[in-house]
């Protein structure tokens, strides 16, 4: 459900969802989207309870490194430097899920 909510939010923000659960040589991308000329890797993190912090805190250093590796892979595959890493968090602990978009939250040298 989290990825569906995330995809809907991205579409409302004007991004075009290209693929979901896109498997690459180095791992899986939850959502691959396009924002103008940029390819966007979107990591979706869903929390079903408020226990142990916010969903954005689930993006560990190890996860960031994996996403950066995936970004470099896309740069080489599509021969572009226009790759961005975004995160969408979904908090399902409330009666109505709260979906937040974190644009370019993970920086890398492209």
C-alpha positions as MATLAB code, in Angstrom:
seq = 'XXXXXXXXXXXXXXXXXXXXXXXXXXXXXXXXXXXXXXXXXXXXXXXXXXXXXXXXXXXXXXXXXXXXXXXXXXXXXXXXXXXXXXXXXXXXXXXXXXXXXXXXXXXXXX';
ca = [
       0.000    0.000    0.000;
       2.882    2.380    0.776;
       4.323    2.225   -2.730;
       0.902    2.837   -4.293;
       0.378    5.908   -2.094;
       3.895    7.080   -2.967;
       3.338    6.614   -6.714;
       0.088    8.576   -6.527;
       1.814   11.432   -4.677;
       4.636   11.535   -7.223;
       2.123   11.788  -10.070;
       0.381   14.677   -8.278;
       3.784   16.388   -7.976;
       4.232   16.114  -11.759;
       6.655   13.186  -11.906;
       6.136   10.363  -14.370;
       6.400    6.925  -12.784;
       8.399    4.748  -15.179;
       8.740    1.501  -13.212;
       8.018    0.050   -9.806;
      10.201   -2.570   -8.125;
      12.855   -2.115  -10.805;
      15.570   -4.748  -10.343;
      19.087   -3.749  -11.393;
      22.468   -5.393  -11.138;
      23.072   -3.776   -7.719;
      19.602   -4.023   -6.187;
      15.980   -2.995   -6.418;
      14.596    0.507   -6.896;
      11.159    0.943   -5.314;
      10.061    3.514   -7.891;
      11.930    4.838  -10.917;
      10.461    8.121  -12.116;
      11.208   11.015  -14.429;
      11.058   14.655  -13.354;
      11.696   16.750  -16.463;
      15.112   15.646  -17.698;
      16.033   13.919  -14.425;
      15.769   10.237  -13.641;
      14.615    9.878  -10.060;
      15.234    6.943   -7.755;
      12.494    6.948   -5.146;
      12.942    4.941   -1.959;
       9.657    4.302   -0.147;
       9.646    3.754    3.601;
       6.407    2.787    5.326;
       5.882    2.787    9.093;
       2.893    1.006   10.559;
       3.522    2.293   14.088;
       5.166    5.249   15.754;
       7.497    2.920   17.618;
      11.220    3.671   17.182;
      11.011    6.994   15.385;
       9.899    8.363   12.052;
       9.976    6.579    8.702;
      12.724    8.865    7.359;
      14.993    7.562   10.123;
      14.782    4.120    8.480;
      17.131    5.405    5.765;
      20.344    4.173    7.347;
      23.849    5.014    6.171;
      24.045    1.553    4.593;
      20.790    2.173    2.705;
      22.039    5.571    1.532;
      25.218    3.969    0.198;
      23.153    1.345   -1.668;
      20.942    4.060   -3.218;
      24.028    6.011   -4.295;
      25.418    2.868   -5.929;
      22.108    2.428   -7.774;
      22.232    6.073   -8.895;
      25.709    5.590  -10.352;
      24.505    2.449  -12.105;
      21.655    4.400  -13.732;
      24.031    7.177  -14.774;
      26.171    4.671  -16.623;
      23.260    2.698  -18.079;
      21.378    5.745  -19.384;
      24.486    7.897  -20.026;
      23.222   10.840  -17.985;
      24.302   12.867  -14.980;
      20.689   13.890  -14.300;
      19.894   11.361  -11.573;
      18.355   12.296   -8.226;
      17.504   10.283   -5.117;
      14.222   11.087   -3.369;
      12.423    9.438   -0.464;
       8.706    9.094    0.154;
       7.661    8.213    3.682;
       4.299    6.738    4.557;
       3.084    6.774    8.154;
       0.217    4.329    8.479;
       0.015    4.592   12.280;
      -2.688    7.280   12.089;
      -6.299    6.718   10.981;
      -5.430    8.320    7.629;
      -1.974    7.548    6.211;
       0.406   10.516    6.101;
       2.536   10.596    2.949;
       5.547   12.917    2.761;
       7.826   13.654   -0.171;
      11.518   14.334    0.536;
      12.980   15.622   -2.734;
      16.724   15.171   -3.239;
      17.207   14.200    0.394;
      20.162   11.931   -0.403;
      22.991   13.791   -2.099;
      25.701   12.208   -4.197;
      28.350   13.328   -6.635;
      27.100   12.465  -10.089;
];
